[in-house]
């Protein structure tokens, strides 16, 4: 239990430091306010010359207190810890870290990568850094606006504010940075090992199923389906494969039935035999870390 707590807080610390490095070395020097409280603090920094870290702290702490009072203690000490580490590190690291580029495109790309990696680690270790997540939940509470929509609205207004204070071109770079940050967060949380889910609709489902079991050594689930136009009963095969097996599966299905219908989609965090840890192992690890 104690080891898990130390492990989680180490991850939150590392993630907060990486986020602050992205701000100090790339985003702030290039006036890229890529959404969030850090983006708002960047604009305020250039308007009034206030330190970015202290500004984030000044905004986040009242939000945290309000969130605890209104929504309860769901945010916990980890949120407060993430807020403090990110805010203090952002100002403390300024004299020690170089500004690696004054090209706004490079700043948006690499700043987004650093911030996304850092925030992804913080989220992965069950922490947060406050910010617009808190605002979005408060907006949801008071105005019944969905959290996802509230987040989008908040980031939009922050980038719009940056466009007014700086210029439209820098706001466009900020959108690039925001997009890269979002995608990097997902990648860090979900991992690089993205499997694929295949849905196969065919009149020769039995042959295809047997070939997948024999040639690919993958399990197949048979679902009952019905044609929307013909109203005929059809078997739908569901199979989870790795990315390296996509071409094999396509060729296998095509060779057996050229009229088949094949859908391949991304699948994240597959638990079970043949795909890393089992579901019970995942639950066991989660219970130990809580």
Buried (B, 14 or more C-beta within 10 A) or exposed (E): EEEBEEEBBEBBBBBBBBBBBBBBBBBBBBBBBBBBBBBBBBBBBBEEEEBBBBBBBBBBBEBBEEBBEEBEEEBEEBBBBBBBBBBBBBBBBBEEEEEBBEEBBBBBBBBBBBBBBBBBBBBBBBBBBBBBBBBBBBBBEEEEBEEEEBBBBBBEEBBBBBBEBBEEEBBBBBBBBBBBBBBBBBBBBBEEEBBBBBBBBBEBBEEBBEBBEEEBEBBBEEEEBEEEEEEEEBBBBBBBBBEEBEEBBEEBBEEBBEEBEBEBEEBEBBEEEEBBBEEEEBEEEEEEBE
